[in-house]
């Protein structure tokens, strides 16, 4: 790591130009090729997927997405000539503008049945052009404006459908800017230097930009969900700024210790940079753990997000040292540089002598030192209180209902919500989530009679409001019969999910037993049920893989059994508590309306898997930074008490500042965004807050005080068989060995404080005064 840092500082112009050319090249490639993100999340082998495959065979021409035009009259009926004229005018305008390729109107023979029983509500199905199957926000606004333009007194017209909903809820273009602005404020307050504030932001922006451009090109070769870039930017900006923050903080500490600029950069990359590499690798491993699920929809998201994180790590370890080299001593604030110069003039000789022997630095006094003392004095009571808080926040998780939010969860003032409610009132609660029973039959009279028997069975099934059979498509053994089943309950209701299971497990098998006819239940609701079922079934395996990999990595890094076990428990606590917050915010509706994401509704089925992967990676970041400093001090002095207090004191302020930046970034993406992005943003913000301000500053150090020397225990046979993987620098990298006993401090007078972001008071070392640093082997557990 030291060699890499020195190479980047010596060839700083080459490094900066290489990054500039890389970004320009990726940008040019993206402009030329564009992106090919997918909105499909079908699961191979499921009943709904088989139904969809049969539908694709029967209707190969229906490739575009669709929208729905819904209108309602207060008096009279929708068949009135003035209403028909207004609606037909709107549809004609939409077709001329190019967004709509065709429309099925209720005023045509093909649209029979698209008028409600009371005659006051009707709808038309709009098929979008293939090129526009993914609407932009501008195109969606144009459709809405064209619909509203023909409204008149007593006639309300709204536009609905997934394509319109996704376009209107696309993440704000200002999300990144708001997140970066908030991060800049926190960095400036922490550093007090404009240049030190800008470097982490520039580094993170370069890393995230390069990662997202690469993901866009990668979308041409594999399926990547349309929200993957937003998720990658959300995670990448958070970790990217954090990683740069840790390195810049260590570099500033070196400058305050009067190290030359290049030497300080090398030391920062060798220490904090090594932790960044380890933490970033852990985030990628946790994300790529989703590949074990075998769900193609999530594979692309996992690869895209981990690629973005990997590029941000690369930027932190290469671009940031080069930029720091250009910045020189201006990484410090003017006030710090002025005080440093005054101190250099008064104690130049003393500082040189201290640097020569690498004397240990006393623990910094201040807020976090006092808090570390409190944790040390009351470890059991504080750990119990923190544990109870996490458990209480996790309680809502037990009522977690997985599914997929739809337009019924949109803000009440949106056109998609209004169209959804108009259809529900006019055609029934289950009309917005029809089930499609797709049967493959021959054209024989016998099998046609079998299908008729199935229709009768469906009509008499509890929870079914209506059944309609379409004409048979195709001939011979390839004929396909589509039966539309309207549930009596809403698409998000657990009763509707139960109806899907009832049809598959009882109604269809009983009706078609011995007939040779195959029937599958499809549709959006059935697909969501299958998705939740598959992911829930594979969640234990995924947890085992993620927890196991995290345990092994920490075991290799710290050669301890208790530290990785404690980390696994803490991470599970953070995940459970964050799920509780998400459940309360979105399923119970406590915060979703306030955030502009509609009312209460189910949590996305894939959220637990992806949130756990990201949370484990982010939690490991703080665990590595905290425990690596504790481990470094413990191997140096052999005192658990001092190691825990020193590690907590020297990292808590950095960790909480980094967490504050992450929380700002996550919340900036959450507000006014897609509901799924909002769930990620709130879940991650809650998890990072609890992880940094409860787990890493209270529960982890308190538990380590209670465990004492058992924190570092490992069986000798296991220790001998494990490969060496350390987060701390080795002696070969030009830094003092952590295994060497501490040297006695020189007999010096007064030394200015050597801290950057951490702050502190001057250190006084008087002649013939015994140091308070215990030697290795001293009783300090």
Secondary structure as GFF3:
##gff-version 3
##sequence-region A 1 781
A	DSSP	alpha_helix	2	10	.	.	.	ID=ss1
A	DSSP	alpha_helix	12	33	.	.	.	ID=ss2
A	DSSP	alpha_helix	47	58	.	.	.	ID=ss3
A	DSSP	beta_strand	66	73	.	.	.	ID=ss4
A	DSSP	alpha_helix	81	97	.	.	.	ID=ss5
A	DSSP	beta_strand	100	104	.	.	.	ID=ss6
A	DSSP	three_ten_helix	109	111	.	.	.	ID=ss7
A	DSSP	beta_strand	121	128	.	.	.	ID=ss8
A	DSSP	three_ten_helix	130	132	.	.	.	ID=ss9
A	DSSP	alpha_helix	137	148	.	.	.	ID=ss10
A	DSSP	beta_strand	155	160	.	.	.	ID=ss11
A	DSSP	alpha_helix	162	168	.	.	.	ID=ss12
A	DSSP	alpha_helix	175	191	.	.	.	ID=ss13
A	DSSP	alpha_helix	194	218	.	.	.	ID=ss14
A	DSSP	alpha_helix	228	256	.	.	.	ID=ss15
A	DSSP	alpha_helix	261	268	.	.	.	ID=ss16
A	DSSP	pi_helix	269	273	.	.	.	ID=ss17
A	DSSP	alpha_helix	274	288	.	.	.	ID=ss18
A	DSSP	three_ten_helix	289	293	.	.	.	ID=ss19
A	DSSP	alpha_helix	296	327	.	.	.	ID=ss20
A	DSSP	three_ten_helix	328	331	.	.	.	ID=ss21
A	DSSP	alpha_helix	334	357	.	.	.	ID=ss22
A	DSSP	alpha_helix	367	377	.	.	.	ID=ss23
A	DSSP	alpha_helix	379	394	.	.	.	ID=ss24
A	DSSP	three_ten_helix	395	399	.	.	.	ID=ss25
A	DSSP	beta_strand	402	403	.	.	.	ID=ss26
A	DSSP	three_ten_helix	407	409	.	.	.	ID=ss27
A	DSSP	alpha_helix	415	427	.	.	.	ID=ss28
A	DSSP	beta_strand	430	441	.	.	.	ID=ss29
A	DSSP	alpha_helix	445	459	.	.	.	ID=ss30
A	DSSP	beta_strand	464	469	.	.	.	ID=ss31
A	DSSP	three_ten_helix	476	478	.	.	.	ID=ss32
A	DSSP	beta_strand	479	487	.	.	.	ID=ss33
A	DSSP	alpha_helix	494	502	.	.	.	ID=ss34
A	DSSP	pi_helix	503	507	.	.	.	ID=ss35
A	DSSP	alpha_helix	508	512	.	.	.	ID=ss36
A	DSSP	beta_strand	518	522	.	.	.	ID=ss37
A	DSSP	alpha_helix	524	558	.	.	.	ID=ss38
A	DSSP	alpha_helix	561	582	.	.	.	ID=ss39
A	DSSP	pi_helix	583	587	.	.	.	ID=ss40
A	DSSP	beta_strand	603	604	.	.	.	ID=ss41
A	DSSP	alpha_helix	607	637	.	.	.	ID=ss42
A	DSSP	alpha_helix	640	670	.	.	.	ID=ss43
A	DSSP	alpha_helix	675	690	.	.	.	ID=ss44
A	DSSP	pi_helix	691	699	.	.	.	ID=ss45
A	DSSP	alpha_helix	700	707	.	.	.	ID=ss46
A	DSSP	three_ten_helix	708	712	.	.	.	ID=ss47
A	DSSP	alpha_helix	716	721	.	.	.	ID=ss48
A	DSSP	three_ten_helix	731	733	.	.	.	ID=ss49
A	DSSP	beta_strand	750	751	.	.	.	ID=ss50
A	DSSP	beta_strand	763	764	.	.	.	ID=ss51
###
